[in-house]
Amino acid sequence: MSAPPTADVGTGRSSAFETLPRGSLVVAFAVVQLVAFAATYTAGIPTVYAGFALLSVFGAAVAANEGVFGVTIAVLGSVLLLAVGLPLAMFVARQRPSLILERALDPDVHRMLYLSVYAPLLAALVSVIFGVPLALALSRGFPGRTLVASLVDLPLVVPHSAAGIIVLFGFGRGGAFPQLTVLGTVTGVVLAMVFVSAPYAVNSAREAFEAVDDRLEYASRIHGASRFETFRRVTGPLAVRGIVTGGVLAWARSVSEFGAVAIVAYSVRFFYPPAGREVTSQHAPVFIRKAYLTGGLDQSGAVTFLLLLVSTAVFLIIRWLAADTTRTGGIR
């Protein structure tokens, strides 16, 4: 006679439950959620789905024998997921494919998408190139470190439109670099984006450097490696995940910036390779606001959907390109 399934004392889950393929459970749960949302949306009662989603999470947590605490955190966490996921699902469900296709063929939208990917990538690159050395210095410590760290974090609490004004005072007419053309240029857009996004690149890299075990660096040094060699072979590779994450966050923050960019360069003149000449367009948030004011919710929604697709694709490509390095910690 076979022994009955025994409970795992450490986790509270039965061995029978744990033998079920987790991937299949996740797919099944996702399919159930998708079908439930489609049914409630079609019936015109999407509010019911919110209750269903919470109840299904509650049921799944109970079935997994998570205990009172585990069930509580699962349900509370699901409230936040609903606050983010439900509007996205409603947004996608309410789009008109014909309108999306129409805007996808619009040359004005093409120029906006090009600018909204290209300029944030430049800003993220600048933030990483100059932010990583600063992050390394902050992780090592120096007199006045607290003041410098506070200065790095200051853009996080500055209102977005105020950030644009600050950039104009610093780099615009009468600023530190009077020969620099900022208003209405890609240079101005990138400077505004760097101002608001650099803290993400610096802080992520600093936390990654601080997490590196000092003993590994010490072992490298006592075996004759210079400080640069130690950074290249030990510190940098071990911190590469945080550096990449900081760059991605800086890019994402730049894509979403409205206030600072609208102040510095509401309309931007730039060279557009597909046309082989200079054109004028707006950064995505500015363009979407303009579409909303002139064409209403449907027009701006179609443009937003296209931006969401492009941004998601770029994000996934960046993560895919960095996946091999971050998986191995950069060590070969």
Disulfide bonds with the S-S distance in Angstrom:
none
